[in-house]
Amino acid sequence: MSSHYLIVGASSGIGAALLEHLVADGASVTHLSREPERAPDLPNTTGIRWDIRKEPFPGESLPERLDGLAYCPGGIRLRPFERLKEQDFNDEWEINLMGAVRTLQGALPALKRSDAASVLLFSTVAVQTGMPFHAAVAAAKGAVEGLTRALAAEFAPSIRVNAIAPTLTDTPLAERLLGSDEKRQAAAERHPLKRINVPQDVARTGVWLLRDATSVTGQVIALDAGLSSLRLL
């Protein structure tokens, strides 16, 4: 029996790369987003339209069994703290935390039917490494890291729960920050490895956590080119 995964947010970027890798490994994938038609057109995939903030979770459209779930939505809302409105914090909270909560609660019965299910969430390097202008997203993603560890404990031993905390990744969301060769080079130079992520980097780690890392749970894996832990003299 082939594995079946659910991806929320596979229309572009990391979610699309994760979809490609899972299908290449022989899995079937159901994916949810506001524009599922933008996701890679691949065999053994089913796209379902879902607006995280406006519509109930479409649990009735899911397969009976899910072997893994990846919740990929997020944003890059970078503003000085004094310019952030309460609604900005609410928006980040809704898409990063509450969207994940609704997805997990809706998909949990299907995950429980798997012999070895796993969950993948996404944080950001800005939670563990303080960065200017990241207050709204870091606050919401910090909650995601707490959720990751709490659910890993609650769901053990039947469902593993992990998260990836990437640095800046070359996706459509980051286009404003990487829109020229000069910006791209400056961003790379801020990292000890002198590079930024590409979606395939993150997707490969995501597949490992979802499928192969059978002894790993409750972890937040930093994919940050050394930014959070290294200082080069």
Summary of the structure (lengths in Angstrom):
residues: 233
radius of gyration: 17.1
end to end distance: 52.4
largest distance: 55.3
contacts: 774
relative contact order: 0.15
helix: 42%
strand: 17%
